[in-house]
Amino acid sequence: MEETTKVTKKASEASEKSALPQKPKSSQPFYMILLETAWAHPIFTALFLCVFAMTLTTGKHVTKIGMIMPSLAVFLMGVCAGLHIVRNDIKHKSNAVLVSFILFAASFAGLFAVMVYQADRPGAAVLNFGLAAITGVYIYLGVKNKLTTKNIVLLIAAAGFLIRLAYIMYLSITLHQHDVSSIGTGKGHIGYIEFLCQHNYLPPDDVRNTDQFYHAPLHHIIASMWVKVQYTYGISYESAFENVQLLTLFYSSVCFILSYKIFRKLKLNGKGLIFASAVIAFSPTFIILSASINNDILSVTLMLGAIYNTLRWYEKQTFKNIIPIALCVGFGMMTKLSVWMITPAIAFVFLFVFFGNLKNYKKNLAQFGIFGIICIPLGLYWPLRNLIRDGVPITYVPKLSETSKQYVGNIPMMQRLFDFDLHQFKDVGDQFTMYGGEYNEYNPLVALFKTASFDEGITTKNYPAIAGFNTILFWSMVLIGLAGFIAMVYMLIKNKTELNRCTKIFLALLYAVIFVSYYVFCFEFPHVCTENIRYAVPLIVIGAYFIGLAIQRLLAAHNRIKTAAARVLCTAVIVYAASSTIVYDIVSHKVW
């Protein structure tokens, strides 16, 4: 009887204990919570980081608290990570070496940040310190066996963000820009933004009368609102304009996120996904556009948004999925009319689905109607306004004079198309005689690769320290670009696993329309400045996808020769990423 009572008492105690809140045996580490939060909300994370970047700089001058506090925070995070490993993971000497390396990297980064701050080179400090911290996190995740594809892509994204941030901390809004002019002149993209800031209405005169005012106004409206918000809260007028680069930094960051989402929709995974993402993260074009305050990067962001949402709609045809396409295309054309280039491919997907499933024609027609109701007014408002009011042609773009120093229309078409003489590669920077170049760049394809690497202003003449590294960057980009094109042609013909017929034609149309439009533009406006990657940026994303797909397919074949080919592509991407980092690290060392 006594034993029964004891058993009953123990059971009762156990029951009461189970009814109380139990402390979990193991809680999720804080670093994993941070990584998963960033992964779950990437656009909000990018927005937070861009706003946080305002503590680093307001225009040209870095504040002490802005420089010291973030650096101290990252330094302490590196030390804490090292101590955590010491406390929990040290079992072998190899792990001790890793811990020592992390602590050394964090300490060196902190010291380097102080030294560079004293030398007034904040961009370089942020970049080098940040890259050291990322290296420490990479090693830490490796020790913890947490180096998943997702986490590696996050670290790649972080590195890409740091390079962009360092670049905008170096670059003023009048340096290495396109058609911006300066504050107070009333011209260029700055004049456009300034006009909207001061008057709160669209330009009332013929848009052909003022430089760059012919552009659709969405980017300039957003930028003017951003400037006014800052100015209202005490930031100086000049610094508020400098911080327009935080908007473009955000847009460039969203481009990476959308590119990743496109890759996933197109069934990239593993190393293919990692290396495709690296091509975008370390792309000099997206680095340069992150600091360019014209409307280029917002238009690219909305183009990528339309492409991604078209892939979503193709998977599931709902109103919820077609409305974002309409908004992206409409607002894209409200930013820059050239966004029209993606519409033939989108129209093909609509028609493919419509005729492939005629039973649902009423549902599809209703969705197309909603698409048109949203997209057409947004996209065509600006050109129709100017046509009706002032007779401005819908496709109006101002032409430079044939007497311009950068005119190349006197060079025969066949020479421009097919001349690849080695003299064009003696200097891998874009050539302008008006800026001291040996000749005017005339081959659109050569110029495409040169501007994709350095735009127009990053040359050995302006930055002697990049000599050698710029050549490696250029030729690694050429290798990746050509390999991506070959992979695209092969995969569009042969691949039957990741890509179906509709998706193949969709990608082929995107590439063909953008590429052909670029060439037409180069010959219709035969000046060096038109031969620029900024008129064909989505080609980089498409090429990156096919590079990733080639790596993924070659590795899956488990063939010695194909594996070797995949390793060559991986090595080319690594060299490209490293040389891009070095070149733009050197550029970020330069002070105003």
Secondary structure as UniProt FT lines:
FT   HELIX           2..19
FT   HELIX           30..40
FT   HELIX           42..52
FT   HELIX           53..55
FT   TURN            59..60
FT   HELIX           64..88
FT   HELIX           93..118
FT   TURN            119..120
FT   HELIX           122..143
FT   TURN            144..145
FT   HELIX           149..170
FT   TURN            173..174
FT   TURN            183..184
FT   HELIX           188..199
FT   HELIX           207..209
FT   TURN            211..214
FT   HELIX           218..232
FT   TURN            233..234
FT   HELIX           237..242
FT   HELIX           244..265
FT   TURN            266..267
FT   HELIX           270..281
FT   HELIX           284..289
FT   TURN            290..291
FT   HELIX           296..315
FT   HELIX           319..335
FT   HELIX           337..342
FT   HELIX           343..356
FT   HELIX           358..360
FT   HELIX           361..390
FT   TURN            394..395
FT   TURN            402..403
FT   TURN            405..406
FT   TURN            409..410
FT   HELIX           413..418
FT   HELIX           422..425
FT   HELIX           433..435
FT   HELIX           444..454
FT   TURN            455..457
FT   TURN            460..462
FT   HELIX           464..466
FT   TURN            467..468
FT   HELIX           469..494
FT   HELIX           501..524
FT   HELIX           528..530
FT   HELIX           533..535
FT   HELIX           538..556
FT   TURN            557..558
FT   HELIX           560..589
//
